[in-house]
Amino acid sequence: MTAPNILIVMVDQLNGTLFPDGPADFLHAPNLKKLAARSTRFKNAYTASPLCAPGRASFMSGQLPSRTGVYDNAAEFRSDIPTYAHHLRRAGYYTCLSGKMHFVGPDQMHGFEDRLTTDIYPADFGWTPDYRKPGERIDWWYHNMGSVTGAGIAEISNQMEYDDEVAYHAKAKLYDLARGKDDRPWALTVSFTHPHDPYVARRKYWDLYEDCEHLLPEVPAMDYADHDNHSKRIFDANDWRSFDISEEDIKRSRRAYFANISYLDDKIGEILEVLETTRQEAIILFVSDHGDMLGERGLWFKMSFYEGSSRVPLMISAPNLPAGLIETPVSTLDVTPTLGALAGVDMAEIEPWTDGQNLLPLAMGTERTEPVAVEYAAEASYAPLVSLRYGKWKYNRCALDPDQLFDLEADPQELNNLAGDPAHAGPLQTLRAKSEARWDLDRFDAEVRASQARRWVVYEALRQGGYYPWDYQPLQKASERYMRNHMDLNDVEDGNRFPRGE
């Protein structure tokens, strides 16, 4: 049996609550809705960490940040950690990446045989937080609320330029694969940076949401004093006191965000059209690295365990998987073992390297009872935070803060912390025991602090004198493209045509 081709489509900062069963009805996303209709859809999928680099390293490896050491957006993703690209390549796949994966460190491939674009973010240690200086804002790279007050229309931006390029190279690669010059199965990862802020969008997509009824959050902004401790730290990290956020700012930001979902839908539709017109069949997995709070309770961006930040869309379209909705909580950690199972890789070679689980049994009706784990140890935290989603419960723990316990069925907006309610002492005790069995928070904190301290020394040293960046430099072999004099023109014209002429 021939191993199936696999297309992994990743987007950035897409709020999973907008995908209760595929894209919400109000979203103009016909291509994603069409894909959802033929996919197994996971309603309650969670990132392993609500921040780009740690979430992506965990997605690729199936390991939590406490195992990978990728705690934040400037922590090295070590070369000796197997990823799904390694597992698939080892099994005979051609593996390729177009777009963002926020690899930090000198290894900018992590199992991919080819990489078609550079990354949109830096690959060095410059974005390292510092637990030794709680409350310090590093102005030149920390988020601030300017993304909200500056929301609106733009026909080009740094991120649009990037995602236009990502889609272009992905489509070109699919055309190239259709030509049949490589008989290996392929696994192509296409990773966009939208709808990540800043909240600016092209007018053609902006205009789709002129009469949208969802431009204000369900839970309005709260007074600073009414927030939990970690949310206060996020506000402080985002420099909220320097900005006056109006209702119009909120509407414009959410409108641009929804518009950029439609922008992505067009890009994904173009890629799927190439698959269809070149008659290539592929398993398709769609996922985000983390979510965006989008103004709920006054919070924006990510870095939080609240649903808008930590819940992500996850859909898999595969020939032998039934289309339908799965409500059992799952994780992006599950992607690597699931891809291995879909590709027919021996799972005994994957399971020792992952904290995740193969999703195929769950999709086929097998019960899953293990809790979903989430971690956060980056900017806006002063010590690691950990979370478990277990059935209807979410339990959050940090050495600096009171415990949080939410019943997500009765309280989907997470407004009622039940940790201090004697009526819920049983679930609290059960989840605290599960959390303590999984995490030694003192050890976790010490490991994060040691990593940060090392990186501050290395980064400051490497910025002195000559500097060689780790940023990926895409290879362009112009002498092997189009027609050159070491080639036969007849072969070039015939071999690069699809379908072939008679």
N, C-alpha and C positions, 0 to 999 in steps of 0.2 A: 504494500500500500504506500502510495506517495505521500510524504509529509505535507501538510497544508501550508500554504503561504499565510503570513500573519501581518496585519496592518494594525499598529498601535497608534491611536490618535490621542494626544495629551494636550489639554489646555491648562491655563494658569489662573488660579484664583476664582474658579467657578463655583458658586454657592450651590451646594447639593440640595438645599430645600427648594430650589427652583426646578428640581427634577424629581417630583414625587412619584412619577411614573412616566419617564421620558420628560422632555421639556414641558414646562407649564403651558397651559392653553394660550395664555396671553402673549407668549414669546413667539416672534416671527422666526421660526427655525424649521422650515419644511424638510430640509435634508436630515437633520437630527431626529425629527419626528418620524420620518420614513425609516431611518435606521433603528429607532427605538421599537417600532412596530414588529421588527423581525429579530429583536434581541432579548436575551435574558437581562432584566433590569433589576438592579440592586438598590432598593429605596434607601436603605440605611447603611451606606458605605462611608467609612471614615478614613481620613488621612492618618498616617503614623505620626505625623508632626505638622502642625499648622504653620509652616514656613517653607519657602521654596527648596533650598538645598537639602535640609534634613528630610523633608517629605519626599523628594525625588530620589535621594540615595536609598531610602527605605523602600520606595516603590520598585526600584530596579533590583535591589538585593533581597527583599523580603525580610530585612532585619530592622529592628527598632534602632533609633539613634543611639541608645545606650550601648548597643553592640557595634554599630558602624563607627561610632565616634564623630559622626556628622551631626553635631549638636546645633549648629547655626549656619548662617550663610557664608561663613569664611572658614569652615572646618574641612580639612582634607578628607576626601573620599579615597581610602587606601586602595592600591592596585591589587591587593591580594584578596579582596572581598568579591566572591563570585556574584555576577548579576545575571538577569535573564538573557542578556546578550551573550555572556560567556556560555551559559548552559545551551542555548540554541546554536551558537556557532560551533561548539564542541560536538553537537549532534549532527553537524553537516549543513547548517543554515548559513546563508549569506545574511549578515546583519548590518543594518545601515541606520543612521540617525540624520534627520533633517530638523534642525531647530534647537530649542533650549533644553538643557538638562542640568545646568548650574553645577557642573563638576568643579570642585576646588582642588587644586594641586596639579602636579606635572602630568599625571595621567588624564588626558582629555578624551579617552576612547572607552575605557571600561567594558571591553568586549565587543564593541562595534568594529566591524571591518572597515567601514567607510563612514565618514562624517561629511555632510554636504555644506554646512554653514558653520560659522563661528557661533559662540554663545552671545547672548545679549548682556550678560553680567560678568563682572571680573572673576578671574580664576585664582586670585591670590588671597592672602590672609587679611586684607585691608578692612574687611567688614567684621572684625572680631569684637564681640561685646567684652565687657570686663566686670566680672562679679566683684572685683576688689573695689569698684567705684559705683555702688548702687545709686541709681538716679541720674547718672551722667548721661547727657544726650550728645551723640556724635553727629553734629549738624549736617555734615556733608553727605551722609548716606542714610541716616534714619528717615523713616516715613515722617511726613508732617501733613497737616490738613490742607495744604495748598492744592492737593489733588482734588479736594472737594470744592474749595472756593474757586478754583480755576476750571471747573468742569464746563464742557460745551462742545462746540463743533470744531473739527480740524480735518482737513483733507489729507494731510500727511503728518506723521509724528515719528519719533524714534521707534516706537513699537509697531506702527503700521508698516514702516519701511522693513522692519525685521520680519514680520509675519507674511508680508507680500513675498519676500525672498524665500522664506521657509516653504510656502505653498508652491512657488515656482520650481524650486529644486526637487520637491517631492513629486510633483507631476512629471518632471523630466526624468526622474529616476524610474518611475513606474512605466513610462514609455520605453525606457532603455531595457527594463526587465522583460517587457513584452516581446522584445526582439529575439529572445531565446538564446542569447549567446552564453548564458550561464544556466546549466541545468539543475542547479541546486534550488531547493525551496528558499524563499526569502522571508525575512522579518524586517519590515520597514517601520521605524518609529518616527512619527511626525509630531513635533511638539511646539505648539504656539505659545506666545506670551500674553495674548489677550484672553479674557477680558480684564486682566490685571490693570489696576490704576496706572497712570493718570486717567481720569474719566473724560476722555475726549473721543469723539467718533465722527466718521464721515457723514455728511448731511443725508445721503441716500438712506442710511440706516437710522440716523437720528429721527428723520421724518416719519418712520414707521411707528414711533411711540408718542406721537403728538397728543393723542387722546387716551394714553395708557392710564388705567385706574390703579396702578401699583407703584406710583412714583413717590409715595411716602411709606416709611417702614410701619409694620404692624405695631411695634412697641416704640413709642416716641422716646426722645432723649430724656435721660434721668439726670437729676442733680448729681454732681460729682460725689458728694458725700453718701449717696444712696447706692453706689456701686460696690461690688466686692473688691477685695484688695488687689487682685491681679488686674481687673479692669481699670482701676485707678492707675496702676503702673503703666498700662497701655496708653491711657490718656496722656500721662506725663511724657512718655517716650514720643508720642505723636505731637507734642508741643501744642496742645489744644488751647492753652491760654493766650496764644499769640494770634488766634483766629476767631472771627465772629461768624459762626455758621448759621446761615438763614435757611428758612424753609425752601426758598428758591434754589439755594445751593444744593440742598438734599435732593430735590426733584431733578435738577440738571445732572447730578452725579449718577443717580439711579437710571435716568433715561439714557445717558451715555453708556452705562454698563450694559443695559439691555440691548442697546444698539450694537455694541461690540459682540454680543452673543450672535446677533444676526450677521454681522461681518464674518465671524468665524464659521457660521453655518454656510455661507457662500463659499468660503475657502474649502471647507470639508466637502461640500457638494462637488466642487471642481475636481477634487482628488478622487471621490467615488465615481465620478463620471469617467475619468481616465480608466479606472479599473473596469468599468462596464464596457466601454468602447473597445478596449484591448482584450476583452474576454478573459480577464484574469480573475480567478476565484481566490478569495482570501477570507480567513477569519478576521473579524474587526472588533477591536476592543477600544472603547472610548472611556476616558477618565480625566479627572483633574488632580492637581497636586494638593490643593487645599481650597477653602472657600473664601468668602468675603462677607463681613458683617453688614455692609451696605446701610449703615446708619441705624440698624436695630439697637435700641436702648442708648443711642448716641455713639456706638462703636463703629469703626470702619476698619477695612483691611482684614488682617488675620491675627495670628499670635494668641488666639483664645480657644478654649474648649467648647464654647457655645456653638450650637448647631450650625449657624451661618458660616462660621470659620472652619470648623473641623469636619463637617459633612460634605461629601463630594459626590458628583454623579459617577456611576460605573455601569456600563452596558457591554455585553458581549454578544456578538452575532456569529454563530457557528452552526454548521449544518446539523449537528446532532444534539444541539441544545434547544430546549423548548422556549419559544418566545413567551414572556410573561413576567410578572412582578414577584420578586423575592423580598420579603420584609425583614427577614432575619439580619441582624447587624453583621457586617463584614468589614474588611480592611483593605487598603491599598497594599498592605503586606502580602495579601493573598494573590496578587497579580503574578508574581514570579512562579510559584508552584503551579498556578493555573495554566500559565503559558506553557510550562514544561509538560503538563498533562495533555494539553491540546496538541502539542507537537509530537507526542508519543515518546518523550524522553523518560528514561527510567527514573521514577520519583525517588528511589533510594539514593540517587546521586544528587538530588536537590534538597530533600527534607532536612539533612543535617545542617544546611546553610541558611535556613529560613525560620522566622518566627510566624510565618503565614501558613495558610492552609489552602489546598486545592479546592476551588469553588465548584468543580463539576459535580461532585456528589450532592451538594446542597441544591444546585440547579436542577438535579434530577429527582429531588424530593427527600433526600436524606436529612435528618435533623442535625442541627449544629448547636451546641450548648456552651462552647467556650466563650468567654468575654473577649471583646475587642479592646486592644490596648492602644493608647495614644500618649505621647510624651512631648514636653516642650521645655527647652533650656537655652533660649536665645534672648535677643534684645527684648526689653520690657519685663524680663524675669530677673529676680535676684537670687533664685535657687530653682532647681528643676521642679516642674509640675508634671503629674501623671494622672491618667484618667482611664477608667474602665467603662465600656458600654456593655451591659449584661441584661439581656431581655429588654424590659421597658425602663431599666434604671441606668443612670449615668452617675458615676462616683468620681469626684475630683479630689486630689490630695496634694498638698505642698507643705513642707516643713514650716513655712512662714505664715500659713493661712489656716483659718478654720476649714474643716472638711465641707464639701458640698455634695448633696445627694438630690437628684432630680428624678421625678417620675415623668418620663417623656410622653406617656400616653395621656395622663391627666393634665400635664403641664408642658405642652410642646415649646412654649416660649421660655421655659426655664426661669420662671419668676419666683418660684416658691422653693427655697432650699429646705429640704426635709431633714437635714443632718441633725438638727437639734430637737426634732419632734419625737417624743418617746413612743408614739404609735408606729414609728418606722425604725425602731432600734434594731429589729431583726435584719432587714436588708442592709442597713448601715454596717452592722457587725460582720455580716457575710462578705460584703464587698471590701471592707477595710482589711479583713483577713486575706482575701485574694490579692489585694494590692500589696500588702506587706510581704506576702510570700513571693511576689514577683519582683518588687523593687526595694533595695536598701537605699533610701534617699540620702543618707549621709555619704555613702560610697559614691553614689551618682553625682552628688554635688562636688565631692573632692576630685572626681575624674574630669568634670567639666572645667573646674577652676585650673587644674593642671594643664589641660589642653589650651585654654585661653592664654595662660601665662607663657607657655612655650611659643605660641603663635605670635604674641606681641613681640617677643625677642627676635624671632626669625623675620617677621615682616619689617621691623625697623632696621634690621641688619641689611636685608636685601634691597632696601630703598636707598642705601648709600652706595655711591660710585656707579659702576655700570649696572644696568638693569635689563634682565632678559625675562620677558613676561611668559606666563604659562598659558595665556589665552590661545585657543585653538586657531591655527592658521589654515584655512581650507586649501587643499591642493587643487591646482588647476593645471593639468597636463595638456597645454595647448598643442603640443606637437603630436598628440595622440587623438586629437579631435578633428572632425570634419574630414577634409581630404588633404593628405600629405604625400610626398613623393616616395615614401617607403611602402605605400599602399597601392592597391589596384582599384582604380576608380569604379570598375564594374562591381567589384565585391562591396565597396563602400556603399554604393547606391542601392544595391540589392539587399545587403545585410542590415541596413538601417531603416528599411521600410517595413511598416506593419499596417495591414497584412502584406505579405510578400506578393509580388506580381506573378503573373503566369509565366 
